[in-house]
Amino acid sequence: MASFIAMTKDNLKARLAYSTVSQLSYIILGAALFMPMSIVGGAMHIAMHALGKITLFFCAGAIYVAAGKTEISDMKGIGRVMPVTLFAFLIGSLSVIGLPPFGGAWSKYFLALGAVNAGELVFVGVLMVSSLLNVAYLLPVVGRGFFSRPDGDTGGPVVIKEAPVFCLVAICITASGCVALFFFADRLYDLLRPIGGG
């Protein structure tokens, strides 16, 4: 339900906030299934979602600081003037969606595995549909930013106007973390395995 509500929000921070509600339900699902893999998947999702979503919120803040924009409908072509910020937004989005090689892929994998082990295949379907809804409300922001021309654009030279460098450093660190969590997930898995009884 939160994903459907997120799709209706034009304010970027509101869309991300409803996305958070949706993502937190994955953690509850992992605990409710009460299988070792689902518990580990839910616990992993805390870390995976934290890095992905903080990247997205950092990007929303950077867009506001540099361009004064808060509404997605006003962000046509924002990726042309803020390419680093919007590329980081893409990375955070793909991690939240759960695509490799980004951290969110592992937590969703373990949640689905836990649902299979519990014999609750309906929840595997719920996870898949929810991930498709993640695509539906996150990737249009990127598409609008990179592939739409701003209103009144005459096709002249593009002037890059990113947020201050300290904003970009933070965004790049968290976006890199989304990738690092995919390749070093085994360390997090080993840390969390005892809580699942493994």
Residue pairs with C-beta under 8 A, 6 or more apart in sequence:
2 18
2 19
2 21
2 22
2 25
3 18
3 19
3 22
3 130
3 133
3 134
3 136
3 137
4 133
5 18
6 15
6 16
6 18
6 19
6 22
6 133
6 137
7 15
7 133
7 136
7 137
9 15
9 18
10 71
10 72
10 73
11 70
11 71
11 72
12 60
12 63
12 70
12 71
12 72
12 75
12 141
13 57
13 60
13 70
15 72
15 137
15 141
16 53
16 56
16 57
16 60
19 53
19 56
19 96
19 134
19 137
19 138
20 49
20 53
22 130
22 133
22 134
23 45
23 49
23 53
23 96
24 49
26 41
26 42
26 45
26 49
26 107
26 108
26 111
26 127
26 130
27 42
27 43
27 45
27 46
27 49
28 42
29 38
29 42
29 111
29 115
29 123
29 126
29 127
30 38
30 39
30 40
30 41
30 42
30 43
30 45
30 110
30 111
30 114
31 38
31 39
31 42
33 39
33 111
33 114
33 115
33 118
33 120
33 123
34 118
35 114
35 115
35 117
35 118
35 196
36 114
36 117
36 193
36 196
36 197
36 198
37 110
37 111
37 113
37 114
37 117
37 196
38 110
38 111
38 113
38 114
38 115
38 117
38 118
38 196
39 114
39 195
39 196
39 197
40 110
40 114
40 189
40 192
40 193
40 195
40 196
40 198
41 107
41 108
41 109
41 110
41 111
41 112
41 113
41 114
42 107
42 111
43 192
43 195
43 196
44 106
44 107
44 110
44 185
44 188
44 189
44 192
45 104
45 107
45 108
45 111
47 103
47 107
47 181
47 188
48 95
48 103
48 104
48 106
48 107
48 181
49 96
49 104
49 107
51 92
51 95
51 103
51 174
51 177
51 178
51 181
52 92
52 93
52 95
52 96
52 102
52 103
52 104
52 178
53 92
53 96
54 92
54 174
55 88
55 89
55 91
55 92
55 95
55 171
55 174
55 175
55 177
55 178
56 89
56 92
56 93
56 96
56 138
58 88
58 167
58 170
58 171
58 174
59 85
59 86
59 88
59 89
59 92
59 171
60 70
61 163
61 167
62 82
62 85
62 162
62 163
62 167
62 168
62 171
63 69
63 70
63 75
63 78
63 82
63 85
63 163
64 70
65 163
65 164
65 167
66 81
66 82
66 85
66 161
66 162
66 163
67 75
67 78
67 81
67 82
67 161
69 75
69 78
72 140
72 141
72 144
75 141
75 144
75 145
76 144
76 145
76 148
76 149
76 150
76 151
77 145
77 148
77 149
77 150
77 153
78 85
78 86
78 144
78 145
78 150
79 86
79 87
79 142
79 145
79 146
80 145
80 146
80 150
80 158
81 158
81 159
81 160
81 161
81 162
82 145
82 160
82 161
82 162
82 163
83 160
83 162
84 162
84 168
84 171
84 172
85 162
85 163
85 168
85 171
86 142
86 145
86 146
87 175
88 171
88 172
88 174
88 175
89 141
89 142
89 145
90 142
91 102
91 175
91 178
91 179
92 174
92 175
92 178
93 134
93 138
93 139
93 141
93 142
94 102
94 104
94 178
95 102
95 103
95 104
95 105
95 178
95 181
96 104
96 134
96 138
97 104
97 131
97 134
97 135
97 138
97 139
98 104
98 105
98 107
98 108
98 109
98 131
98 134
99 105
100 182
101 179
101 182
101 183
102 178
102 179
102 181
102 182
103 177
103 178
103 179
103 180
103 181
103 182
103 185
104 178
105 182
106 181
106 182
106 185
106 189
108 127
108 131
111 127
112 123
112 124
112 127
115 121
115 123
115 124
115 127
116 124
149 155
162 168
163 171
181 188
